[in-house]
């Protein structure tokens, strides 16, 4: 599946889906990811999954999306990330801001 790309200056806008595994719930991972995403000017959402992972949809400039994906490999203090899966994704409409969603 290809994401639609538009351009902002010299850099493409892109959308990626992340699944972060390890000890990532109960350590402030979602809150910290939101703060990082907002600081990078990204839009999207993050939520816990019932299987113990964290899932995120991130949209913005490609460099900022990659910076957040790199951060997700470390996470906040207390997290122990064992794997980060990243896939190309589509947005289901315009995204404004970055928010935490209920557990799925």
N, C-alpha and C positions, 0 to 999 in steps of 0.2 A: 504494500500500500504506500503510495507516495503522498507526502503532504504538499499542499499548495504552498508555493514560496512567493513572497513579494519582496521588494527591495526597499531598504531604508538606507539611503546613501550608498555606500559600497558593500553593505552587508545584508544578506538575506534574512528574512524572518522565517522561523521554522518552529515546528511543534514536535515534541518528543514525549513519550510515555516512559516513566521510570518505575521499576519495582525494586525496592531496597529490602534486602533480607539480612537477618542476624538478630542481635539484641537491639531492636530499633523502636520498640514500643515501651512507654513508661519512662522515657529518658528525655522528653522534650524534643523529639526529632521533628514532629510536624511543625511545632511552633518555630523552631530554629530554621527549618527549611523555608517556611513562609517569610521569615525575616531576611534570609539570604536572597530569596527570589525578589522580594520587594526592593532590596538594596540594588539588585542588578537590573531593575526595571522590567521584570518578567510578569506575565499574566498566567493564570491557571489555577490549579487546586492541588491539595494533598489530603490523603485520608489513610487511616489504618485499615488493614484487611484482617478478616477473622483468622487467617492462617498465621498471623503474627508479623507479616510484612507491612511495609508502607508503600503506597502507590501514589504517584504524582503525574499530572499532566502539565507540561511547561511550554510556554509559547513566548517567543521574542526573538531578539537578534541572536544569530547562531553562536557567536562568541560567548554571549551571556548564558545561553542554554548550556553550552559545554562547561562553562565555569561552575554552574550549579550542579551539573552531573558530576564534575570532579569533586565538589564539596560533599556530595552525597556518599562518596566512597569513604569519607571520614565521619561525617555527621557531627553532632554536638558531643561535648564531654559526656561520658557515660554510655554512649552507643558503641556497639561492636558490630560493624558492618562486615558481613561475610560475602555478599554478592550484590551487584547493581546490574540489573538488566535494563537496556535502553532500546526502544523501538521507535521508528517513525510513526507518527500519529496524525490524525485529523482532528480539528476542533469541531465541535457540534454547534458552532455559532460564535459570535464575537465574545472574547474573554475580556473582562475588565477587572484589573486587580488580581490579587492572589489570595485564596481563601482556604480554610480548613473545612472539609466535608465530613459528614458522619461516617462511621465505620461501615464498610461494605462487606 
